[in-house]
């Protein structure tokens, strides 16, 4: 059973069904129809969204992301979750200068989102998932670069402790959810159970099945409580992942990113593909959809993801208070103690400049 991009679903329960049954199950769970089964007309076997909304493309105008009113823009449908991870939407890498200009513009809009969140008490959760070395951390870094860390924070939880293993699986993630006026970026999330824990045997089959049943209800509760939940999957091919792994292990500044677990997951690409497909079947719902970022090109992926995130948030520009700096009052009855009484940090910059001048000479 194929869909856009020729990708094959790896869900055993569905593969054992007749084609009509498979189409009915996937249509009910994910909102996608196989054109081959729609109205009995034989077509190319691709998939089409029947509960979806108009696709939102990245705006071109500098103010396209601004919200003229408080009405939310409809979120675009899932795009890449059903596209083979070896297929990329674009092979043209955006020039660095143009990338930096557009990134700065988008980051300015993220600051506007931050002010809107603070003023209105909104709560935003953004989930970043995907393959190792797919670019999740790089996107998170650019999002938070100009944001107030007291408003926007990144959550990257380590392995659970022995005590946490005895708790309800979602409990340690609930502790990290935002309060009013906060943005939380999850660098991997509760979906660890649907991916690495399941594939590597870190959870039991019963725990895995329980997660697939409970996760949609858990996320619906977050949305019903007013949290703006956005879920992004960074999709990268095995060839590109291999290039990035090789780059990491030969770069002393980034070799720490490569863990022994990466070697294990590297050899189980297909198993992770199957688990990803199953995850989408169960958790890509109209209330909490997945959005897939084609991450073969890092710069493009960052712009795509940030622009899309902005397009799904109903933020409006907040009035900024006019700040006027009055003349400083004179320092009266104060004399600074001599510098010699304090431990001074050595002037390393002067030493570097002196060494550079010596090299030139």
ZATI-743071 format. One record per residue (C-alpha): residue number from 1; residue in one letter; y, x, z. Coordinates in steps of 0.05 Angstrom, whole numbers. Layout:
N
{k NUM r A y Y x X z Z}
...
! end
This chain:
361
{k 1 r X y 0 x 0 z 0}
{k 2 r X y 63 x 34 z -25}
{k 3 r X y 137 x 22 z -17}
{k 4 r X y 200 x 56 z -38}
{k 5 r X y 190 x 130 z -48}
{k 6 r X y 114 x 123 z -55}
{k 7 r X y 104 x 131 z 20}
{k 8 r X y 38 x 103 z 47}
{k 9 r X y 34 x 65 z 112}
{k 10 r X y -14 x 100 z 160}
{k 11 r X y -29 x 40 z 205}
{k 12 r X y -104 x 30 z 209}
{k 13 r X y -98 x -43 z 229}
{k 14 r X y -58 x -58 z 167}
{k 15 r X y -100 x -16 z 120}
{k 16 r X y -160 x -57 z 140}
{k 17 r X y -127 x -122 z 118}
{k 18 r X y -125 x -153 z 50}
{k 19 r X y -60 x -140 z 11}
{k 20 r X y -32 x -210 z 23}
{k 21 r X y -45 x -203 z 98}
{k 22 r X y -12 x -135 z 101}
{k 23 r X y 50 x -162 z 65}
{k 24 r X y 54 x -221 z 113}
{k 25 r X y 48 x -176 z 175}
{k 26 r X y 100 x -126 z 152}
{k 27 r X y 147 x -181 z 128}
{k 28 r X y 144 x -215 z 196}
{k 29 r X y 151 x -150 z 237}
{k 30 r X y 202 x -112 z 196}
{k 31 r X y 236 x -160 z 149}
{k 32 r X y 210 x -126 z 86}
{k 33 r X y 173 x -158 z 28}
{k 34 r X y 129 x -124 z -22}
{k 35 r X y 155 x -145 z -90}
{k 36 r X y 84 x -144 z -115}
{k 37 r X y 68 x -203 z -71}
{k 38 r X y 133 x -242 z -75}
{k 39 r X y 126 x -307 z -115}
{k 40 r X y 62 x -281 z -145}
{k 41 r X y 98 x -238 z -196}
{k 42 r X y 68 x -169 z -209}
{k 43 r X y 122 x -116 z -203}
{k 44 r X y 128 x -43 z -186}
{k 45 r X y 100 x -51 z -115}
{k 46 r X y 165 x -31 z -81}
{k 47 r X y 195 x -63 z -20}
{k 48 r X y 257 x -106 z -12}
{k 49 r X y 293 x -131 z 50}
{k 50 r X y 294 x -207 z 57}
{k 51 r X y 329 x -211 z 125}
{k 52 r X y 376 x -154 z 110}
{k 53 r X y 451 x -152 z 101}
{k 54 r X y 494 x -119 z 48}
{k 55 r X y 488 x -44 z 49}
{k 56 r X y 549 x -8 z 74}
{k 57 r X y 568 x 55 z 37}
{k 58 r X y 611 x 111 z 64}
{k 59 r X y 684 x 92 z 55}
{k 60 r X y 731 x 136 z 16}
{k 61 r X y 799 x 117 z 43}
{k 62 r X y 825 x 155 z 105}
{k 63 r X y 832 x 89 z 144}
{k 64 r X y 769 x 55 z 119}
{k 65 r X y 734 x 60 z 186}
{k 66 r X y 791 x 26 z 224}
{k 67 r X y 778 x -44 z 249}
{k 68 r X y 836 x -92 z 233}
{k 69 r X y 807 x -141 z 284}
{k 70 r X y 755 x -145 z 338}
{k 71 r X y 703 x -174 z 291}
{k 72 r X y 641 x -130 z 284}
{k 73 r X y 622 x -107 z 215}
{k 74 r X y 549 x -127 z 198}
{k 75 r X y 503 x -68 z 207}
{k 76 r X y 471 x -43 z 142}
{k 77 r X y 396 x -50 z 134}
{k 78 r X y 346 x 5 z 146}
{k 79 r X y 345 x 52 z 87}
{k 80 r X y 303 x 114 z 96}
{k 81 r X y 248 x 90 z 143}
{k 82 r X y 207 x 71 z 84}
{k 83 r X y 224 x 130 z 40}
{k 84 r X y 177 x 189 z 36}
{k 85 r X y 203 x 247 z 76}
{k 86 r X y 196 x 294 z 17}
{k 87 r X y 246 x 252 z -23}
{k 88 r X y 320 x 261 z -12}
{k 89 r X y 376 x 216 z -35}
{k 90 r X y 420 x 274 z -57}
{k 91 r X y 409 x 345 z -79}
{k 92 r X y 482 x 365 z -83}
{k 93 r X y 507 x 401 z -21}
{k 94 r X y 578 x 383 z -2}
{k 95 r X y 626 x 443 z -6}
{k 96 r X y 642 x 473 z 61}
{k 97 r X y 717 x 462 z 57}
{k 98 r X y 710 x 389 z 37}
{k 99 r X y 657 x 381 z 91}
{k 100 r X y 704 x 409 z 145}
{k 101 r X y 761 x 364 z 122}
{k 102 r X y 718 x 301 z 123}
{k 103 r X y 684 x 320 z 189}
{k 104 r X y 752 x 328 z 222}
{k 105 r X y 774 x 260 z 197}
{k 106 r X y 710 x 228 z 224}
{k 107 r X y 718 x 264 z 290}
{k 108 r X y 788 x 235 z 296}
{k 109 r X y 757 x 166 z 287}
{k 110 r X y 706 x 183 z 341}
{k 111 r X y 765 x 197 z 388}
{k 112 r X y 791 x 127 z 371}
{k 113 r X y 722 x 99 z 389}
{k 114 r X y 726 x 136 z 455}
{k 115 r X y 794 x 105 z 471}
{k 116 r X y 768 x 36 z 452}
{k 117 r X y 707 x 45 z 497}
{k 118 r X y 751 x 66 z 555}
{k 119 r X y 800 x 9 z 545}
{k 120 r X y 748 x -46 z 536}
{k 121 r X y 692 x -22 z 581}
{k 122 r X y 642 x -20 z 523}
{k 123 r X y 576 x 16 z 531}
{k 124 r X y 545 x 54 z 473}
{k 125 r X y 476 x 85 z 468}
{k 126 r X y 459 x 128 z 407}
{k 127 r X y 386 x 150 z 400}
{k 128 r X y 371 x 212 z 358}
{k 129 r X y 299 x 221 z 336}
{k 130 r X y 264 x 259 z 281}
{k 131 r X y 224 x 320 z 264}
{k 132 r X y 234 x 386 z 298}
{k 133 r X y 291 x 424 z 264}
{k 134 r X y 315 x 361 z 229}
{k 135 r X y 386 x 371 z 253}
{k 136 r X y 392 x 323 z 311}
{k 137 r X y 425 x 374 z 357}
{k 138 r X y 475 x 395 z 304}
{k 139 r X y 497 x 323 z 293}
{k 140 r X y 504 x 311 z 368}
{k 141 r X y 546 x 374 z 375}
{k 142 r X y 595 x 351 z 321}
{k 143 r X y 600 x 281 z 351}
{k 144 r X y 618 x 306 z 420}
{k 145 r X y 662 x 365 z 399}
{k 146 r X y 728 x 330 z 412}
{k 147 r X y 705 x 276 z 461}
{k 148 r X y 717 x 274 z 536}
{k 149 r X y 651 x 296 z 570}
{k 150 r X y 667 x 246 z 625}
{k 151 r X y 663 x 191 z 573}
{k 152 r X y 611 x 216 z 523}
{k 153 r X y 551 x 255 z 549}
{k 154 r X y 487 x 280 z 520}
{k 155 r X y 419 x 266 z 552}
{k 156 r X y 361 x 312 z 536}
{k 157 r X y 309 x 301 z 589}
{k 158 r X y 256 x 354 z 604}
{k 159 r X y 183 x 338 z 615}
{k 160 r X y 172 x 285 z 669}
{k 161 r X y 157 x 308 z 739}
{k 162 r X y 93 x 288 z 774}
{k 163 r X y 131 x 234 z 811}
{k 164 r X y 162 x 207 z 746}
{k 165 r X y 93 x 204 z 715}
{k 166 r X y 75 x 151 z 766}
{k 167 r X y 136 x 108 z 751}
{k 168 r X y 145 x 56 z 697}
{k 169 r X y 153 x 96 z 633}
{k 170 r X y 224 x 72 z 617}
{k 171 r X y 249 x 83 z 688}
{k 172 r X y 276 x 153 z 681}
{k 173 r X y 313 x 133 z 617}
{k 174 r X y 344 x 72 z 651}
{k 175 r X y 376 x 119 z 701}
{k 176 r X y 414 x 152 z 643}
{k 177 r X y 442 x 89 z 612}
{k 178 r X y 518 x 84 z 608}
{k 179 r X y 565 x 47 z 655}
{k 180 r X y 626 x 12 z 629}
{k 181 r X y 669 x 58 z 587}
{k 182 r X y 615 x 108 z 572}
{k 183 r X y 578 x 134 z 511}
{k 184 r X y 508 x 165 z 518}
{k 185 r X y 476 x 206 z 463}
{k 186 r X y 400 x 213 z 472}
{k 187 r X y 374 x 278 z 443}
{k 188 r X y 304 x 249 z 438}
{k 189 r X y 290 x 188 z 480}
{k 190 r X y 237 x 140 z 503}
{k 191 r X y 207 x 146 z 433}
{k 192 r X y 174 x 211 z 455}
{k 193 r X y 115 x 166 z 473}
{k 194 r X y 110 x 139 z 403}
{k 195 r X y 112 x 210 z 374}
{k 196 r X y 94 x 275 z 408}
{k 197 r X y 60 x 244 z 469}
{k 198 r X y 15 x 201 z 425}
{k 199 r X y -1 x 254 z 373}
{k 200 r X y -12 x 311 z 422}
{k 201 r X y -52 x 270 z 471}
{k 202 r X y 0 x 272 z 528}
{k 203 r X y -11 x 198 z 541}
{k 204 r X y -72 x 153 z 539}
{k 205 r X y -86 x 104 z 483}
{k 206 r X y -72 x 47 z 531}
{k 207 r X y -5 x 77 z 551}
{k 208 r X y 13 x 84 z 478}
{k 209 r X y -5 x 12 z 461}
{k 210 r X y 33 x -12 z 522}
{k 211 r X y 95 x 25 z 498}
{k 212 r X y 91 x -7 z 429}
{k 213 r X y 89 x -75 z 462}
{k 214 r X y 143 x -63 z 514}
{k 215 r X y 193 x -23 z 474}
{k 216 r X y 220 x -80 z 432}
{k 217 r X y 230 x -124 z 494}
{k 218 r X y 263 x -66 z 531}
{k 219 r X y 313 x -53 z 476}
{k 220 r X y 327 x -127 z 467}
{k 221 r X y 345 x -130 z 541}
{k 222 r X y 394 x -73 z 531}
{k 223 r X y 427 x -109 z 473}
{k 224 r X y 429 x -176 z 508}
{k 225 r X y 464 x -142 z 567}
{k 226 r X y 519 x -119 z 520}
{k 227 r X y 499 x -47 z 505}
{k 228 r X y 513 x -25 z 433}
{k 229 r X y 448 x 9 z 414}
{k 230 r X y 442 x 51 z 352}
{k 231 r X y 377 x 87 z 332}
{k 232 r X y 376 x 144 z 281}
{k 233 r X y 316 x 179 z 252}
{k 234 r X y 331 x 247 z 219}
{k 235 r X y 284 x 255 z 161}
{k 236 r X y 267 x 324 z 133}
{k 237 r X y 213 x 349 z 86}
{k 238 r X y 159 x 397 z 108}
{k 239 r X y 186 x 450 z 61}
{k 240 r X y 256 x 447 z 90}
{k 241 r X y 228 x 446 z 161}
{k 242 r X y 189 x 509 z 146}
{k 243 r X y 252 x 543 z 121}
{k 244 r X y 289 x 526 z 184}
{k 245 r X y 231 x 549 z 228}
{k 246 r X y 230 x 616 z 192}
{k 247 r X y 305 x 622 z 200}
{k 248 r X y 300 x 608 z 274}
{k 249 r X y 246 x 657 z 291}
{k 250 r X y 282 x 714 z 255}
{k 251 r X y 349 x 699 z 287}
{k 252 r X y 356 x 728 z 357}
{k 253 r X y 413 x 680 z 372}
{k 254 r X y 371 x 618 z 356}
{k 255 r X y 299 x 639 z 369}
{k 256 r X y 301 x 602 z 436}
{k 257 r X y 301 x 537 z 396}
{k 258 r X y 230 x 552 z 372}
{k 259 r X y 179 x 533 z 425}
{k 260 r X y 103 x 542 z 428}
{k 261 r X y 98 x 467 z 420}
{k 262 r X y 132 x 473 z 352}
{k 263 r X y 72 x 513 z 328}
{k 264 r X y 25 x 457 z 349}
{k 265 r X y 66 x 401 z 319}
{k 266 r X y 77 x 441 z 255}
{k 267 r X y 2 x 436 z 239}
{k 268 r X y 0 x 361 z 250}
{k 269 r X y 52 x 337 z 200}
{k 270 r X y 10 x 280 z 173}
{k 271 r X y -8 x 255 z 243}
{k 272 r X y 66 x 252 z 261}
{k 273 r X y 80 x 216 z 195}
{k 274 r X y 29 x 163 z 214}
{k 275 r X y 57 x 155 z 284}
{k 276 r X y 127 x 148 z 255}
{k 277 r X y 104 x 94 z 208}
{k 278 r X y 71 x 56 z 264}
{k 279 r X y 134 x 64 z 306}
{k 280 r X y 177 x 33 z 252}
{k 281 r X y 129 x -26 z 243}
{k 282 r X y 134 x -44 z 317}
{k 283 r X y 206 x -25 z 334}
{k 284 r X y 249 x -36 z 272}
{k 285 r X y 274 x -105 z 289}
{k 286 r X y 337 x -143 z 267}
{k 287 r X y 366 x -137 z 337}
{k 288 r X y 350 x -62 z 344}
{k 289 r X y 342 x -33 z 274}
{k 290 r X y 327 x 39 z 256}
{k 291 r X y 374 x 77 z 210}
{k 292 r X y 345 x 138 z 174}
{k 293 r X y 388 x 198 z 159}
{k 294 r X y 364 x 240 z 100}
{k 295 r X y 372 x 308 z 133}
{k 296 r X y 351 x 356 z 78}
{k 297 r X y 423 x 379 z 73}
{k 298 r X y 453 x 390 z 142}
{k 299 r X y 526 x 381 z 125}
{k 300 r X y 513 x 318 z 84}
{k 301 r X y 469 x 290 z 139}
{k 302 r X y 522 x 299 z 193}
{k 303 r X y 575 x 264 z 152}
{k 304 r X y 527 x 208 z 132}
{k 305 r X y 506 x 195 z 203}
{k 306 r X y 575 x 196 z 235}
{k 307 r X y 606 x 154 z 180}
{k 308 r X y 550 x 103 z 187}
{k 309 r X y 557 x 101 z 263}
{k 310 r X y 631 x 87 z 256}
{k 311 r X y 618 x 32 z 206}
{k 312 r X y 573 x -6 z 255}
{k 313 r X y 622 x -5 z 314}
{k 314 r X y 675 x -60 z 321}
{k 315 r X y 727 x -13 z 349}
{k 316 r X y 801 x -22 z 341}
{k 317 r X y 856 x 29 z 349}
{k 318 r X y 884 x 29 z 419}
{k 319 r X y 959 x 37 z 433}
{k 320 r X y 973 x 105 z 461}
{k 321 r X y 1025 x 112 z 517}
{k 322 r X y 1086 x 153 z 498}
{k 323 r X y 1086 x 216 z 541}
{k 324 r X y 1151 x 251 z 553}
{k 325 r X y 1152 x 318 z 588}
{k 326 r X y 1212 x 323 z 633}
{k 327 r X y 1242 x 391 z 650}
{k 328 r X y 1201 x 430 z 701}
{k 329 r X y 1230 x 429 z 771}
{k 330 r X y 1252 x 498 z 795}
{k 331 r X y 1204 x 536 z 840}
{k 332 r X y 1239 x 538 z 907}
{k 333 r X y 1220 x 578 z 968}
{k 334 r X y 1159 x 609 z 935}
{k 335 r X y 1143 x 681 z 919}
{k 336 r X y 1077 x 698 z 886}
{k 337 r X y 1035 x 751 z 922}
{k 338 r X y 1026 x 818 z 887}
{k 339 r X y 971 x 817 z 833}
{k 340 r X y 940 x 879 z 865}
{k 341 r X y 915 x 836 z 922}
{k 342 r X y 867 x 799 z 876}
{k 343 r X y 806 x 819 z 836}
{k 344 r X y 828 x 820 z 763}
{k 345 r X y 782 x 808 z 704}
{k 346 r X y 782 x 872 z 661}
{k 347 r X y 821 x 868 z 596}
{k 348 r X y 762 x 868 z 549}
{k 349 r X y 804 x 845 z 490}
{k 350 r X y 847 x 908 z 494}
{k 351 r X y 785 x 952 z 496}
{k 352 r X y 757 x 918 z 434}
{k 353 r X y 822 x 926 z 396}
{k 354 r X y 827 x 999 z 416}
{k 355 r X y 756 x 1012 z 393}
{k 356 r X y 771 x 978 z 326}
{k 357 r X y 833 x 1021 z 316}
{k 358 r X y 792 x 1084 z 331}
{k 359 r X y 741 x 1064 z 279}
{k 360 r X y 795 x 1055 z 227}
{k 361 r X y 823 x 1123 z 243}
! end
